Structures are given as C-alpha cells and as structure tokens.
Amino acid sequence: MCAAATRNAKSWWTIDGGYCLPYSLPYQTLRLDTTADTDKCVFSIKCALSNSLDQDCQCKSAAACRKLVNDSCANLNLFLPYPESGFVLAPYTGMLYVRERDWTNKKPDRILYQGRVKCIGYQLITKGIRRWSTNSPFKFYRYKVSENRLCDMQEGTYSIRNYSGPRYDVNCWNTSKTFNNRPYQVSFKCETRCISKYRVRDGIFDCQESEEKSTINNSCPQIQRHRLQCSSSELTCLLAAELGNWYASCSNQRDEFDYKTGTVFDTNFIVCEQRADPECIYLRKYISSSSYDNTDQTINLDNSIPDDDSATQIPFRSYCNSFFNTKSGIDESSKFCHEWICPIDEYRCLSGQCILQSWVCDGKFILLTVSVLISIYFRLLCR
C-alpha cells in the first residue's frame, strides 16, 4: 500500500512486515525487503509505482519500468493484481492495474470485489469476481463506498444474500433496550449499516459524506458534555479527537480554533496524554461549555485573519512566511498555505510556506536527513 498511495507528495516503499519508509535505500541488499526473492512481478510493480525508490530496482524511467513489469510478470492477462495475493483496501476489495499503462499514475485502473460483507438484514456473498472502474472519483481508504456497492449488488446474477449469516438487524435493533433500560438511539442515515445517532455529525464518515454534512443537525444531550457543539444553530456531536485535525467540521471553525484564548487546536499546542494534564483539563472544559456557550465568530481565510478576538489584521506579506505573525499561529496553517502563491523572488516549500531563496539548500535540513539515514544504516549493520 505504501507504493500505491502518495503521502506528502512523496513515494514510499513497503518493507517486510508492512512498514512504510520514504527514503531511497537499497532495501533488498539490506534485507529489509525480500519481495524480489519471493515475487519478482510484485517487486517490479513496486518499483514502477514508487519511481524506483529501492536502489536495487532495475529501471530508472517510466518506460523502463513498464518494460520491467512486462518482463517480470509472466501472467499474460490484461490486468495485473497488486498485491498478487491478498487484499489491502478491505478484506473483499483488491486493486487491478492494466499491464500497458503509465505507472507514474498510482491510481488502479480497476478495483475488484470478491468475498462477503455485512448488510442490513442480510450477508452479501459475491459470485466470482466483480470488477469496478475507477474512472469516477476514487480514494484508496474510502472502503465504505465499496461496502455500499456490495450491499446494493443485484441478487442472483452477481451475488447471494445470506439471511442467516453475520448481518445487521433489519430494524437496527431499534426495539432493544440498553443496560439501563433506555431505547437505542438508532440512525438510518446509512443505507447499508446500522449506526448510533451519536455517530451523526461526530466528525467521522460512517457510510457516506451526507451523514456529516453541515446542513444536518444532530443533538446528543445524553453525552453532550463529552462532545463539541459548534453553535446553538449548528448542532453537532463532535468527538474530542476530531478537534485540531485541520479539517473544519464547524462552519465557524470552532473545532479548530478557540476564539477566547486564541488557541489553535494542533498537536504542537495541545498535547493531552494524561487525564490530569492541563491540556486535557482545558479541552474537557472547552467541550463541555460548548453546549451552552454559543458563538458565531468565523475565521476568514480568504482575505485577512483576525489576531485572536480583536480586529487586528496582518499584512498579506506576513502570511505563510514560516513565522507565526498571529497569537494563534493560524497565519501559517498548512490547510491555508497550500493555496498560497509566493512572491516571485521567494521559494515555495512543499508545506506551502514561502521562504527566502538564500535559505534553499543551506545545509540545515540536508544535514539532518543525512544523519538520520546514516543512523538507520549503521543500526542495520549492527543487527
């Protein structure tokens, strides 16, 4: 999976055990990856997808890698499964690549379905292998889309519906009682799985994005002291872990920024590890107060950014310059800076920040990277 999905605009390599590394190293020679010995076809596909990140790859261009794949994969079929055995997207979902293709494009040409999945009222079992084109918008980790497709699959022609196998209750157990004799808070927002009402607008997609749309209100009074409410007009049930993930679930950005203290909810600022930690106490109070403390303040990322609660504004040249020019530090938000355009005389980093051209290749980051690689290399030699 490391080679198939780009992270931080970088290629990664899968070593034995499934761990991902982004460095260009001789993984085969160092015995970190034995794929070349066990399956040359899969090894050549990994080389093609990762832009030959393993220094032992025998191709250094897209054309050469395409030839290497054709020579290494004796299977003459049009589609090549990757990995050759086993699925990585879900237990019932695999990836297929066309043999003659541009391997710099990591997205698979087809995804295949084979197996069984729980649906509401029945268990679906596929008949043979079903292929699905990825021409529509495709995301590697959106397995719930595949789950919906399987549960909606036509019975008889493509699948079997087993009404006695593992399945969700046809009524989602809405007539059952909890341990303290209360009815289950059941939501039918998902068509193919049962979820609690407390999982609607909690910041996590449980089935489709419509369940988390800002137009949907969800109140969870029984547990509201543990969940963040965006405002009195936008009722949510956001989990604490969804605060500070740089994806605003609240239209007023309340899950990313505390207007009263000027605090940005980021792991660099809020480190909650033990219940008694000041950061944990602060977060508990902030979340519990959201039920009765209404706010409609909004951060405007399109024009200028207020510095905490005041009307103070910073000049455009101070945005995304790698320095915090606001008390909250939100002027250096990676979410915002990825859309920023640097002046012509400055260098744009992968993070989106703009820096002086004299800072480029000044040795600071390069020395750090080399030291890390050297330490990894010598640790391997000492094993």
N, C-alpha and C positions, 0 to 999 in steps of 0.2 A: 504493500500500500504506500510505502514511503516514496517509491519511484513514480507512482501513478498520480499522486496529488502534490502539487507545488505548495510549499509553505514559505511565506515571507519572500516570495519571488525567487526561491532557491530550489534546486533539485536536492533530493535526499536519497540515501542508499539504505536498503534493508539488510542488516547483518543477521546472522543466525540468532534465533530467539525473537525476531520481530522488532528489535530496537532500531530506531532511525538515526542516522548520522549525516550531517550536511557537508562533510569535508571530502576533499579529493585525496584519497589514500589508496594504497594497494591492498584492499580488503581481502582479496583472495590470497595474496602472498602472506599477509599477516594472520591468515587462518581465522579471520573474523567472519568470513562468508564462504561457505562450501558449496554454493549453488552451482558454480562452474563444474564441479565434480559430479554433482547429482543430476543436474538438468541443464544442459547447455542451451536449450531453447529458451527457458525462463531467464537464464543468465544474460543471453543476448538481448532479450526484450527489456530487461532491467537496464542494460547499457543504453539501449535506444531511448528509453523514456527519461533517463537521468542525465542525458547528454554525456555519457561515458564518465560518470563520476568515479567509478572504480578505475584506478590507473591500469589495471590488467585488462580492461576492455580492449578488444582488437578493432575498434572502429572509432574514428575521431571526427566524423561528419555525419549529417543526416543520411546522405546517400550510402555511405559505407555501412552505417548501422542497419539500414534497410536490407542491404545485401547480406550482412551477417545474420540477420534474423531469418532470411530465406534459406541460407545455407545451413543454419543450425537446427531449424525446425523441420524435421522430416515429414511431419504431417502436411499433406497436400491440400487440406481444406482451406476454403477462403478465409474463415475466421479462426483466429488463434486464441484459446482461452488463457487468461492470465489472472492468477497463477494457474498452472496446468491442472492441479488438483486442489480442491477446497475453495471455499468462497470467503471473501474478506468484507464485502459490503453488508451482508446479512447471511444467516445460515442457508437461505434459499435464493440468494442473489449473487451472480457472478459477472465477470467482465469479459467481453469479446473484442478483439482488435482485428481489423482487416489486415491481411498479410501485406499487401502493397499499399502503404499509407505513409503520411508524413508523421514520423514518430516524435517530432517536436510538439505535436498536439497530443496532450496526455489523455484527453477525454476518450473513453472507449467508444467504439462505433456501435456496439450493441450491448445491452445487458440481458442476461438470461435468468429465467426463473425455473427452479426445479426444487420441489420439496413440499413442505406443508406449513401452514400458518393458522393461528387462532383468529377467528372472526366472531361477530356477534351471532350466536345461535348455532354455529357450526365450525368445524375444522375443514379448511380447504386443502386438498391434495392435488397437485398438478399432474396432468397426464403427459408424461415425457418432458421435453424441454421447450419452454416458450421463450421466444426472443422478442425484445422490445427495442425500438430505435431510440437513440439519444439525441435526435435532431431537436426535440423540444428542450427547454432549459433543464440542465442536468447538474445535480450536486451530488458528490460522492456520498455524503453522510446523511442524505435525506431518505433513510430507509423506510420511513412511514409512507412515502409516496408509493413505494413498491408494495407495501402491505395493503394499501387501498386498492391497487391494481389487481392484486391476487384475490382479495375478497370479492371484488366485483367481476371476477373472471366467469365466463359463461360455463354453466354446469353441463356435463355430458360431453361436449366437444373438446374442451380444454382441461376440464378439472372434474374432481369428485368432491361432493360435500358430505363430510362425515359428521352426522348429528349426534354421535356418541363419543367422539374423541375430545381431546382438550379444546375448550372453546369458551367464549364469554357468554354469560347468561343472556337469553334473548331479551329480557327486560332489564338487564344490567343490575340485577339484584335490588331493584328499587322497592320491593316489598319486604326486604330483610331489615333487621334491626342491628344497631351497633351493640357493643358490650354493655353500654349504659342505657339500652332500650330506646335509642333515637333512630329515626329513619335515615338511611344513607342519603347523602347529598349527591345525587347522580346527575350527570350532564350527558345530553345526547348530541353535543356539538360534533363529536366524532362519529362517522357513519360505520366504522369498522372495528372500533374498540370501545370499551367502557372506561370512562374516567370520572373522577370526582369533580363536583362543581368547584372545589377548591383548586383545581388544576387549570381552570379557565382564567386567562389573564394573570398567570403566575410567572410569566416571562419565559416559559419553555413550550415549544411546539410539541404537543402530544399526538397530533394527527396532521392537520392542515393549518396553514397560516391564518385562516379565517377565525380560528379559535383564539388567537392572540391579537386580533385587530383592535386598534384603538377605539373603534366605533362600538365595541362590545363592552358593556359594564358588567362587573362581577363583584358582588359584595360577599365577604366571608366573615360575618360577625362573630362566629364561634371561635375563630383563631386570628382575628384581625390584629391582635396585639403582637403577633409574630410575623405579620405580612405588611408590606408597604402599600399604602393607598395613595395614588397620585394626587387626587384632589377630591373635593366633595362632588364635583361634576364629572370626574373620571374615576370610577370605582375600579380598583384593581386588587389583586391578591398576590403581589409580587414576593417571591422568595428572597431571603436575605442574600443568597449567593448571586442573585441577578443584579445587585447594586454594583456599579462601577465596572461593568463589562464593556463599556464604550459602545453599547447599543441601547439607545434610549427607548425604553418601553413606555415612558410617560411623555405626553406631548409637551409638558412643561419642564422636562429634563430632570425632574426631582429625584429620579433613581440614579442620576449621575453626579448631582451637584447639590450641596446644602447651601441654600441662599443665605441663611442666617449666620453661619460661621465661615462661609467662603471655602468650604472643604470640597475637594474633588474626590469622589469615591473611586480610588485607584489603589492597586496593591502597594504602590510606593508610599501611599499616605495612610491607608487603613490596613493594618495587619492585625487581624483578630484570630488568635490561636487558642488562648485560654479564656474561660468564662469571666475571670476576674480582670482581664486586661482592660486598660482604659478605653482602647479602641472598641472592644466588644460591648462594654457598658454604653459607650456613646451610640453605637449602632442600634442597640436594643431600645434606647430612649428615643432615637430618631424614628425608628419604625413604629413603635407603639404610639407615638404622638401624631403619626400621620392620619389616624382615624378621626381626630378632632381638630387638627391644625391644618386649616385649608390654605393653600397657596396657588396662585395662578401666574406667578412670575415665570418668565421664559427666557432662556439664553438665546440670543440671536447670533447664530454662527455665520450668517450671510453678509453681515455688514460690519458691526463692531461689537466687541464683547465687554459687558459691564465688569468692572473690577469689584467683586463681592456685591453688596446690596446697593452701593452708591451708583450715581450716574457717571462716574469716572470712566473714560474711554481711552484706549491706547491707539496710537497711530498705526496705519497699515504696515509700515516697515518693521514693526515690533512683533508681528505675528510670525510664528513658525521659524524663528531665528535661532532656535535651540536654547533660548534663555526664557525663564519664567518672568514675564512682564506684568502679570496679574497676581493677586494674592492667591487665587485658586490654582493658577498654573494652567488654566484651560486654554490659554492662547497657544499652547504647544500640544493640544490634543491631536493624537495620531489620526483620529477619525476625521478631524477638520483639515489637518495639514496635507493629507493625501490628495486633496483637491486644490491645494495652494500652488500658485505659479511664482517661481523665484525670479528675482531681477536678473537681467542678462549677465551681470558680472559676478553672480554667485553660483554655487554648486548645489544641486538638489540631491539630498540623501534619499535612500530607499524609504526611510520613515516619513519623508515629505518635508523635513526641515531644510532650511536654506542656510548654508554656511559660506564663509569666505573661501575663495579659490585657493588661498595660501594654506588653508587647513587640509586640503586634499593630499593624501599620501605623505603626510608629515611624519609618519612612522609610529604614531601613538597606537592606533588600532592594529596596525600590521604587526608590531612587536608583541602585542597581546595575543593575537591569533597564532603567531609562530610559537610562542611559549606554550600555549595550550596544546598545539599539535605535537610539539617535542615531548611534553609530559606524557601524552597519550602513547606515543611511540615507545618511550622507554619503559612505561608500565607494562606494555605488551611484551617487550623483550625480557622483562624480569619474571614473567609467568613461568 
